[in-house]
Amino acid sequence: MTDQMRPFNWVKRLGQGHYVEPNSSVTHCGKPTLGNNYADAIEVTMPCAECIEVEESLAEPEPLERCVLCSNYIPHPAVLHGMNPWPLATSGKCCRECNKEVLAARVRQAQ
């Protein structure tokens, strides 16, 4: 999603925060954007729950990465931290199951 397409904060006079798409006349939760936007004058830490729910449903899912050794998809937490497949591969990441083989190969190499 480009910066031009990202929703921005819309704050009503009483401090109700919302998300609104560029060039739209309604917020994510369906409220009209009539009047002035007070986002620069009134600090709102969290927009309304309906706007958050819509924004989360529009978010692009993070791509899954494949293990360089067995080609299975790597679950999300492992992708964040990654498991180094060396010495069985020189690049990419490996899954938990293949990591057992990687550790065994490292022990053999160290002996």
Secondary structure as the mmCIF struct_conf table of DSSP 4:
data_model
#
loop_
_struct_conf.conf_type_id
_struct_conf.id
_struct_conf.beg_label_comp_id
_struct_conf.beg_label_asym_id
_struct_conf.beg_label_seq_id
_struct_conf.end_label_comp_id
_struct_conf.end_label_asym_id
_struct_conf.end_label_seq_id
HELX_RH_3T_P HELX_RH_3T_P1 ASP A 3 MET A 5
BEND BEND1 ARG A 6 ARG A 6
STRN STRN1 PHE A 8 VAL A 11
TURN_TY1_P TURN_TY1_P1 ARG A 13 LEU A 14
STRN STRN2 GLY A 17 VAL A 20
TURN_TY1_P TURN_TY1_P2 PRO A 22 ASN A 23
BEND BEND2 SER A 25 SER A 25
STRN STRN3 VAL A 26 THR A 27
TURN_TY1_P TURN_TY1_P3 HIS A 28 CYS A 29
BEND BEND3 GLY A 30 GLY A 30
STRN STRN4 PRO A 32 PRO A 32
BEND BEND4 GLY A 35 GLY A 35
TURN_TY1_P TURN_TY1_P4 ALA A 39 ALA A 41
BEND BEND5 ILE A 42 ILE A 42
BEND BEND6 THR A 45 MET A 46
HELX_RH_AL_P HELX_RH_AL_P1 ALA A 49 LEU A 58
BEND BEND7 ALA A 59 ALA A 59
HELX_LH_PP_P HELX_LH_PP_P1 GLU A 60 LEU A 64
STRN STRN5 GLU A 65 ARG A 66
TURN_TY1_P TURN_TY1_P5 VAL A 68 CYS A 70
HELX_LH_PP_P HELX_LH_PP_P2 ASN A 72 ASN A 72
STRN STRN6 TYR A 73 ILE A 74
HELX_LH_PP_P HELX_LH_PP_P3 PRO A 75 PRO A 75
HELX_RH_AL_P HELX_RH_AL_P2 HIS A 76 HIS A 81
TURN_TY1_P TURN_TY1_P6 TRP A 86 LEU A 88
BEND BEND8 THR A 90 GLY A 92
HELX_RH_AL_P HELX_RH_AL_P3 ARG A 96 ALA A 110
#
